[in-house]
Amino acid sequence: METRQFKAESKRLLEMMIHSIYTHKEIFLRELISNASDAIDKLYFKSLTDDSVGLNKDDFAITLHADKDARTLTISDNGIGMTEEELENNLGTIANSGSFKFKSENKLEEDNQIIGQFGVGFYSAFMVAKKVTVISRAYGSEKAYRWESEGTEGYTITEDTRETAGTTVILELLDDTDDEKYSEFLEQYRLKTLVKKYSDYIRFPINMDMRHSRPLEQSEEDKKAGKAPEYEDYYEKETLNSMTPLWKKNKNEITEEEYKHFYTEKFYDYNEPLKYTHVKNEGMPSYNALLYIPSKAPYDYYSKEYEKGLQLYSNGVLIMDKCADLLPDYFSFVKGLVDSEDLSLNISREMLQHDRQLKSIAKSIEKTINSELKKMLKNEREKYEDFWKAFGVQMKYGIYSGFGANREKLQDLLMFTSSAEGKLVTLEEYVSRMKEEQKYIYYASGESFERIKQLPQTEILLEKGYEILCLTDGIDEFVVKSMNAYKEKEFRNISADDTEVESTEKQEEIKAKEEENSDMLQKLTDALDGKVTKVILSKRLKTHPVCLSTEGDITMEMEKVLNSMPTDEKIHAKRVLEINPEHDIFSKLKAISDSGDSEKLSKYAKILYTQALLIEGVSIENPAEFSNLVCELM
């Protein structure tokens, strides 16, 4: 029996196949099942125009059989089979694809379900097998042939027997090592799991004889004696795959319960999805998709461990479990899958050969998600608010991380708590309710809605009937600064030094009083020894004595957020102490200043500054000093 040699380039490619092309050894089963499916597809295609085939679609099947004693795994099909010449051409020359040739010769349309195109998947068998045997009989031939190989050293082809057309692939598995347990591919549960994972939607049944045990019948004497029954093994054929993908069915054939059950089962979520959509895109590239929005954020969603991505299928065969490129980061909460026949896959089918099609699909999916969220916001407000509480922070990061580049896509989906009734509002709702004379979208940052409403700066705005957006997430202020404006209305922090709330006349009046008391204000500034850039008279305070505002881009709340990060560099906002010129405290300060008691004025400055810090929710450095000063002046 002559041993035939692989061509030199094929031998090198086979070595690569075994050692580097495939990331996971378990992929071999997906590849061999896909090849079997291709072979059946070819004969099924022939049966549509040739009655002599004598088979209909229900007669075709793929069979798995594991023999632990012999350490063999067998994958068999009743497809079109191969002649001796085809065994030589298809298996003797690596990367010569019989499926691709068949597709070309028969001028099949793109929607035909031939899966394999590269002719390399078969050789993934050598990642787990020390010997591979292929017994094949071509449709219409009386002869069968056996192809055998132990890897790179070559192969033999001899005559054999097989009752019907089709192909049987027998893998003699490698011996177990400390690092690799090849015996796992003989375990029925493991095989069943791999079929469900990668090949669940192959459109022909994948059957396996599943071993079960049953007790043997006992004699009455043994029963009375309480003797434990003996058991015998028996086998039952079980179909491992579901065959018909839910996403390829017509939408009107699928119930809401089926959609939800598919989600909880497929994505291991105990909770039903908040929303789902079924997409059938007929453009280029064409694809089907099932997209789900979870009702709750996964426990690790806001951690580095969380992996985003949709499952990616090609013709119903799983290619990637989490294809991150299909989702932008700000929509990373979406779960689901995409199935396309138009993807150009690389040699191992584990990665994409070109990303143009993938980018096109990703762009389409992004538009779909955006559209569905807007529909939910408009038509199912309560449901959208639940969604926002779970995933709103991620959407905000979408705007901030792109330095406002994604603003147009996301700004109408944003929600913030409003000072009006403490309810969530969109920016569009806020702007539509703005007073005629109101120039800005006012916002305030703080730990909570309740804390923000107690800020002295809110008093004059609320008195005028202006709404304030209450920003309580650390990211919020960075987001609005990235956006700068919404519908030509600028965002303005109520603690900024230029809120322009008071009339021009009132501002001029306070400015004059400030100039009149400039010496006192400078003494107060000097007493605080660099803690503030200046002390001014406030144009916004009504009943409160003091507050803090900031100059420049960094606010008090941003300072807190930035300094909570694990870096050595600390950020400091340019603080301004504002004193209410209408409050009794101003008169008191003026009297002390006029008396020339600089030490007492300095103590008042420190007390007022510390009070302002406490109002802002900022920790004070020396509580004991503050307490002593208050007691001393009391």
Summary of the structure (lengths in Angstrom):
residues: 634
radius of gyration: 36.6
end to end distance: 110.7
largest distance: 120.5
contacts: 1919
relative contact order: 0.06
helix: 41%
strand: 21%
